[in-house]
Amino acid sequence: MDVLIINGSPKGAKSNSLKLTEAFLQGMKETSTVHSETLTISKLDIKPCIGCFHCWKETPWKMLHFR
């Protein structure tokens, strides 16, 4: 089984949620073969929208709207 863990906490590896997730993952590994990958959002270089409308040019009328 493949498992993707997305850690959105700014605490990174010290996150309490991540510690609970890792304990849950250990329990899963006891019963089956598990391959996991963890993405820590705070370490990624994600830029906010700058309103350049590049996405609009690539896919007209399919721009995402978040409300």
MOPAC internal coordinates of N, CA, C and O (Angstrom, degrees):
PM7 1SCF
backbone

  N    0.0000 0     0.00 0     0.00 0    0    0    0
  C    1.4367 1     0.00 0     0.00 0    1    0    0
  C    1.5243 1   107.75 1     0.00 0    2    1    0
  O    1.2310 1   120.51 1   -43.18 1    3    2    1
  N    1.3248 1   116.63 1   136.82 1    3    2    1
  C    1.4553 1   121.99 1   175.94 1    5    3    2
  C    1.5175 1   109.07 1  -100.36 1    6    5    3
  O    1.2310 1   120.73 1   -45.38 1    7    6    5
  N    1.3437 1   116.21 1   134.62 1    7    6    5
  C    1.4540 1   121.33 1  -178.83 1    9    7    6
  C    1.5236 1   108.04 1  -129.01 1   10    9    7
  O    1.2310 1   120.75 1   -50.62 1   11   10    9
  N    1.3312 1   116.17 1   129.38 1   11   10    9
  C    1.4535 1   121.97 1   174.90 1   13   11   10
  C    1.5149 1   107.77 1  -107.97 1   14   13   11
  O    1.2310 1   120.87 1   -57.00 1   15   14   13
  N    1.3279 1   115.95 1   123.00 1   15   14   13
  C    1.4558 1   122.10 1   178.89 1   17   15   14
  C    1.5218 1   107.11 1  -106.18 1   18   17   15
  O    1.2310 1   120.41 1   -57.09 1   19   18   17
  N    1.3204 1   116.81 1   122.91 1   19   18   17
  C    1.4619 1   121.48 1   178.04 1   21   19   18
  C    1.5167 1   107.06 1  -108.77 1   22   21   19
  O    1.2310 1   121.07 1   -68.23 1   23   22   21
  N    1.3365 1   115.55 1   111.77 1   23   22   21
  C    1.4555 1   121.64 1  -178.63 1   25   23   22
  C    1.5229 1   108.17 1   -97.88 1   26   25   23
  O    1.2310 1   120.46 1   -71.40 1   27   26   25
  N    1.3198 1   116.73 1   108.60 1   27   26   25
  C    1.4534 1   121.39 1  -178.80 1   29   27   26
  C    1.5161 1   113.32 1   -95.97 1   30   29   27
  O    1.2310 1   119.65 1  -177.80 1   31   30   29
  N    1.3134 1   118.27 1     2.20 1   31   30   29
  C    1.4608 1   121.40 1  -177.89 1   33   31   30
  C    1.5293 1   111.58 1   -75.65 1   34   33   31
  O    1.2310 1   120.03 1   -42.52 1   35   34   33
  N    1.3296 1   117.55 1   137.48 1   35   34   33
  C    1.4598 1   119.47 1   175.68 1   37   35   34
  C    1.5331 1   112.78 1   -69.35 1   38   37   35
  O    1.2310 1   120.21 1   167.91 1   39   38   37
  N    1.3396 1   117.20 1   -12.09 1   39   38   37
  C    1.4651 1   120.78 1   178.80 1   41   39   38
  C    1.5236 1   112.77 1   -76.72 1   42   41   39
  O    1.2310 1   120.41 1   167.42 1   43   42   41
  N    1.3353 1   116.83 1   -12.58 1   43   42   41
  C    1.4634 1   120.72 1   179.33 1   45   43   42
  C    1.5099 1   112.19 1    65.50 1   46   45   43
  O    1.2310 1   120.64 1    52.65 1   47   46   45
  N    1.3388 1   116.39 1  -127.35 1   47   46   45
  C    1.4624 1   121.43 1  -176.52 1   49   47   46
  C    1.5302 1   112.66 1   -69.54 1   50   49   47
  O    1.2310 1   119.74 1   164.05 1   51   50   49
  N    1.3205 1   118.10 1   -15.95 1   51   50   49
  C    1.4672 1   121.44 1   179.76 1   53   51   50
  C    1.5264 1   112.40 1   -89.02 1   54   53   51
  O    1.2310 1   120.31 1  -175.00 1   55   54   53
  N    1.3114 1   117.02 1     5.00 1   55   54   53
  C    1.4600 1   122.49 1  -178.44 1   57   55   54
  C    1.5189 1   111.27 1   -66.05 1   58   57   55
  O    1.2310 1   120.61 1   -46.69 1   59   58   57
  N    1.3280 1   116.43 1   133.31 1   59   58   57
  C    1.4689 1   120.48 1   176.63 1   61   59   58
  C    1.5201 1   110.81 1   -65.53 1   62   61   59
  O    1.2310 1   120.34 1   142.92 1   63   62   61
  N    1.3262 1   116.96 1   -37.08 1   63   62   61
  C    1.4691 1   120.42 1   178.27 1   65   63   62
  C    1.5191 1   110.83 1   -62.90 1   66   65   63
  O    1.2310 1   120.33 1   140.99 1   67   66   65
  N    1.3193 1   116.98 1   -39.01 1   67   66   65
  C    1.4581 1   120.36 1   178.98 1   69   67   66
  C    1.5260 1   110.72 1   -67.69 1   70   69   67
  O    1.2310 1   120.23 1   142.51 1   71   70   69
  N    1.3183 1   117.17 1   -37.49 1   71   70   69
  C    1.4690 1   120.37 1   177.29 1   73   71   70
  C    1.5285 1   110.74 1   -62.60 1   74   73   71
  O    1.2310 1   120.14 1   138.38 1   75   74   73
  N    1.3323 1   117.35 1   -41.62 1   75   74   73
  C    1.4646 1   120.89 1   177.07 1   77   75   74
  C    1.5267 1   110.60 1   -66.04 1   78   77   75
  O    1.2310 1   120.77 1   139.90 1   79   78   77
  N    1.3213 1   116.14 1   -40.10 1   79   78   77
  C    1.4637 1   120.31 1   179.44 1   81   79   78
  C    1.5202 1   110.69 1   -63.57 1   82   81   79
  O    1.2310 1   120.33 1   138.43 1   83   82   81
  N    1.3271 1   116.98 1   -41.57 1   83   82   81
  C    1.4622 1   120.51 1   179.35 1   85   83   82
  C    1.5257 1   111.18 1   -65.34 1   86   85   83
  O    1.2310 1   120.10 1   143.32 1   87   86   85
  N    1.3246 1   117.41 1   -36.68 1   87   86   85
  C    1.4740 1   120.30 1   176.71 1   89   87   86
  C    1.5306 1   110.27 1   -65.19 1   90   89   87
  O    1.2310 1   120.62 1   138.09 1   91   90   89
  N    1.3178 1   116.43 1   -41.91 1   91   90   89
  C    1.4625 1   120.77 1   176.93 1   93   91   90
  C    1.5237 1   110.75 1   -62.30 1   94   93   91
  O    1.2310 1   120.90 1   138.24 1   95   94   93
  N    1.3341 1   115.88 1   -41.76 1   95   94   93
  C    1.4592 1   121.47 1   179.54 1   97   95   94
  C    1.5279 1   111.24 1   -64.14 1   98   97   95
  O    1.2310 1   120.00 1   141.72 1   99   98   97
  N    1.3301 1   117.60 1   -38.28 1   99   98   97
  C    1.4668 1   121.55 1   176.62 1  101   99   98
  C    1.5254 1   110.26 1   -61.06 1  102  101   99
  O    1.2310 1   120.52 1   139.42 1  103  102  101
  N    1.3276 1   116.62 1   -40.58 1  103  102  101
  C    1.4546 1   120.57 1   177.52 1  105  103  102
  C    1.5217 1   111.70 1   -63.84 1  106  105  103
  O    1.2310 1   120.63 1   141.88 1  107  106  105
  N    1.3249 1   116.40 1   -38.12 1  107  106  105
  C    1.4630 1   120.27 1   177.76 1  109  107  106
  C    1.5257 1   110.67 1   -65.83 1  110  109  107
  O    1.2310 1   120.75 1   142.10 1  111  110  109
  N    1.3307 1   116.17 1   -37.90 1  111  110  109
  C    1.4620 1   120.56 1  -178.15 1  113  111  110
  C    1.5247 1   111.86 1   -67.85 1  114  113  111
  O    1.2310 1   119.94 1   157.17 1  115  114  113
  N    1.3163 1   117.72 1   -22.83 1  115  114  113
  C    1.4611 1   121.10 1   178.52 1  117  115  114
  C    1.5269 1   112.19 1   -71.70 1  118  117  115
  O    1.2310 1   120.36 1   155.76 1  119  118  117
  N    1.3342 1   116.91 1   -24.24 1  119  118  117
  C    1.4563 1   120.06 1  -176.64 1  121  119  118
  C    1.5246 1   114.09 1  -107.17 1  122  121  119
  O    1.2310 1   119.82 1   161.36 1  123  122  121
  N    1.3339 1   117.95 1   -18.64 1  123  122  121
  C    1.4669 1   119.98 1  -179.13 1  125  123  122
  C    1.5260 1   110.43 1  -156.04 1  126  125  123
  O    1.2310 1   121.38 1   -10.70 1  127  126  125
  N    1.3207 1   114.97 1   169.30 1  127  126  125
  C    1.4598 1   120.07 1   177.31 1  129  127  126
  C    1.5211 1   108.49 1   -79.71 1  130  129  127
  O    1.2310 1   120.95 1   -56.34 1  131  130  129
  N    1.3235 1   115.78 1   123.66 1  131  130  129
  C    1.4597 1   120.94 1  -176.43 1  133  131  130
  C    1.5163 1   109.00 1  -128.03 1  134  133  131
  O    1.2310 1   121.20 1   -49.53 1  135  134  133
  N    1.3176 1   115.30 1   130.47 1  135  134  133
  C    1.4655 1   122.02 1   172.80 1  137  135  134
  C    1.5159 1   106.04 1  -111.63 1  138  137  135
  O    1.2310 1   120.70 1   -54.54 1  139  138  137
  N    1.3256 1   116.26 1   125.46 1  139  138  137
  C    1.4622 1   118.52 1  -176.42 1  141  139  138
  C    1.5197 1   111.23 1  -126.44 1  142  141  139
  O    1.2310 1   121.79 1   -27.06 1  143  142  141
  N    1.3206 1   114.18 1   152.94 1  143  142  141
  C    1.4603 1   121.96 1   174.70 1  145  143  142
  C    1.5213 1   106.75 1  -136.82 1  146  145  143
  O    1.2310 1   120.81 1   -42.89 1  147  146  145
  N    1.3318 1   116.06 1   137.11 1  147  146  145
  C    1.4548 1   120.93 1  -179.31 1  149  147  146
  C    1.5186 1   109.89 1  -113.97 1  150  149  147
  O    1.2310 1   120.82 1   -51.94 1  151  150  149
  N    1.3220 1   116.03 1   128.06 1  151  150  149
  C    1.4532 1   121.93 1   173.28 1  153  151  150
  C    1.5189 1   107.46 1  -105.73 1  154  153  151
  O    1.2310 1   120.59 1   -55.69 1  155  154  153
  N    1.3165 1   116.47 1   124.31 1  155  154  153
  C    1.4583 1   120.82 1   176.78 1  157  155  154
  C    1.5235 1   107.00 1  -103.59 1  158  157  155
  O    1.2310 1   120.93 1   -71.48 1  159  158  157
  N    1.3092 1   115.82 1   108.52 1  159  158  157
  C    1.4590 1   122.28 1  -173.34 1  161  159  158
  C    1.5295 1   111.65 1   -60.07 1  162  161  159
  O    1.2310 1   119.84 1   143.58 1  163  162  161
  N    1.3312 1   117.91 1   -36.42 1  163  162  161
  C    1.4654 1   120.28 1  -176.94 1  165  163  162
  C    1.5304 1   112.58 1   -66.37 1  166  165  163
  O    1.2310 1   119.94 1   161.87 1  167  166  165
  N    1.3397 1   117.73 1   -18.13 1  167  166  165
  C    1.4647 1   120.72 1   178.52 1  169  167  166
  C    1.5306 1   112.93 1   -92.06 1  170  169  167
  O    1.2310 1   120.52 1   169.54 1  171  170  169
  N    1.3411 1   116.61 1   -10.46 1  171  170  169
  C    1.4514 1   120.06 1  -178.80 1  173  171  170
  C    1.5274 1   110.79 1   -85.53 1  174  173  171
  O    1.2310 1   120.81 1   -29.24 1  175  174  173
  N    1.3079 1   116.07 1   150.76 1  175  174  173
  C    1.4569 1   121.47 1   179.86 1  177  175  174
  C    1.5309 1   108.42 1   -94.57 1  178  177  175
  O    1.2310 1   121.19 1   -99.03 1  179  178  177
  N    1.3320 1   115.34 1    80.97 1  179  178  177
  C    1.4583 1   121.31 1  -178.63 1  181  179  178
  C    1.5166 1   108.11 1  -103.65 1  182  181  179
  O    1.2310 1   121.11 1   -57.64 1  183  182  181
  N    1.3108 1   115.48 1   122.36 1  183  182  181
  C    1.4643 1   121.12 1  -178.69 1  185  183  182
  C    1.5247 1   109.65 1   -98.22 1  186  185  183
  O    1.2310 1   120.18 1   -32.52 1  187  186  185
  N    1.3297 1   117.25 1   147.48 1  187  186  185
  C    1.4609 1   119.77 1   176.74 1  189  187  186
  C    1.5214 1   111.01 1   -75.18 1  190  189  187
  O    1.2310 1   120.61 1   -14.71 1  191  190  189
  N    1.3030 1   116.43 1   165.29 1  191  190  189
  C    1.4639 1   122.01 1   176.72 1  193  191  190
  C    1.5243 1   108.54 1   -63.91 1  194  193  191
  O    1.2310 1   120.96 1   -46.78 1  195  194  193
  N    1.3375 1   115.77 1   133.22 1  195  194  193
  C    1.4726 1   120.06 1   178.78 1  197  195  194
  C    1.5295 1   111.74 1  -106.89 1  198  197  195
  O    1.2310 1   120.78 1  -174.03 1  199  198  197
  N    1.3273 1   116.11 1     5.97 1  199  198  197
  C    1.4556 1   120.53 1   176.66 1  201  199  198
  C    1.5143 1   113.96 1    70.77 1  202  201  199
  O    1.2310 1   119.95 1  -147.72 1  203  202  201
  N    1.3199 1   117.69 1    32.28 1  203  202  201
  C    1.4616 1   121.46 1  -177.79 1  205  203  202
  C    1.5291 1   112.67 1   -82.50 1  206  205  203
  O    1.2310 1   120.00 1   166.60 1  207  206  205
  N    1.3260 1   117.60 1   -13.40 1  207  206  205
  C    1.4690 1   124.92 1  -179.76 1  209  207  206
  C    1.5209 1   113.35 1    63.39 1  210  209  207
  O    1.2310 1   120.02 1  -159.53 1  211  210  209
  N    1.3373 1   117.57 1    20.47 1  211  210  209
  C    1.4684 1   120.21 1   175.83 1  213  211  210
  C    1.5301 1   110.23 1   -59.82 1  214  213  211
  O    1.2310 1   120.58 1   139.39 1  215  214  213
  N    1.3107 1   116.49 1   -40.61 1  215  214  213
  C    1.4653 1   120.29 1   178.99 1  217  215  214
  C    1.5266 1   110.82 1   -64.18 1  218  217  215
  O    1.2310 1   120.23 1   148.38 1  219  218  217
  N    1.2989 1   117.17 1   -31.62 1  219  218  217
  C    1.4573 1   121.48 1   179.36 1  221  219  218
  C    1.5340 1   110.46 1   -68.83 1  222  221  219
  O    1.2310 1   120.65 1   141.43 1  223  222  221
  N    1.3334 1   116.36 1   -38.57 1  223  222  221
  C    1.4668 1   120.25 1   179.66 1  225  223  222
  C    1.5235 1   111.58 1   -69.08 1  226  225  223
  O    1.2310 1   120.46 1   142.78 1  227  226  225
  N    1.3303 1   116.73 1   -37.22 1  227  226  225
  C    1.4568 1   120.83 1  -178.33 1  229  227  226
  C    1.5250 1   112.37 1   -72.10 1  230  229  227
  O    1.2310 1   120.24 1   139.37 1  231  230  229
  N    1.3257 1   117.15 1   -40.63 1  231  230  229
  C    1.4656 1   121.72 1  -177.85 1  233  231  230
  C    1.5302 1   108.63 1  -135.87 1  234  233  231
  O    1.2310 1   119.96 1   -99.11 1  235  234  233
  N    1.3297 1   117.69 1    80.89 1  235  234  233
  C    1.4713 1   120.01 1  -177.82 1  237  235  234
  C    1.5292 1   111.90 1   -55.91 1  238  237  235
  O    1.2310 1   120.69 1   -39.76 1  239  238  237
  N    1.3091 1   116.29 1   140.24 1  239  238  237
  C    1.4567 1   125.46 1   177.66 1  241  239  238
  C    1.5239 1   113.78 1    67.80 1  242  241  239
  O    1.2310 1   120.11 1  -169.15 1  243  242  241
  N    1.3316 1   117.39 1    10.85 1  243  242  241
  C    1.4621 1   119.53 1   178.47 1  245  243  242
  C    1.5279 1   111.24 1  -121.43 1  246  245  243
  O    1.2310 1   120.23 1  -159.43 1  247  246  245
  N    1.3091 1   117.16 1    20.57 1  247  246  245
  C    1.4520 1   120.69 1   179.11 1  249  247  246
  C    1.5230 1   109.39 1   -66.53 1  250  249  247
  O    1.2310 1   119.89 1   -41.85 1  251  250  249
  N    1.2984 1   117.81 1   138.15 1  251  250  249
  C    1.4646 1   121.58 1  -178.63 1  253  251  250
  C    1.5113 1   110.55 1   -76.37 1  254  253  251
  O    1.2310 1   120.89 1   -39.29 1  255  254  253
  N    1.2963 1   115.90 1   140.71 1  255  254  253
  C    1.4639 1   121.87 1   175.96 1  257  255  254
  C    1.5183 1   107.48 1  -123.16 1  258  257  255
  O    1.2310 1   120.78 1   -52.69 1  259  258  257
  N    1.2964 1   116.11 1   127.31 1  259  258  257
  C    1.4589 1   121.44 1   177.78 1  261  259  258
  C    1.5178 1   107.84 1  -112.13 1  262  261  259
  O    1.2310 1   120.72 1   -54.81 1  263  262  261
  N    1.2935 1   116.22 1   125.19 1  263  262  261
  C    1.4707 1   120.43 1   179.96 1  265  263  262
  C    1.4926 1   109.82 1  -127.51 1  266  265  263
  O    1.2310 1   120.10 1   180.00 1  267  266  265

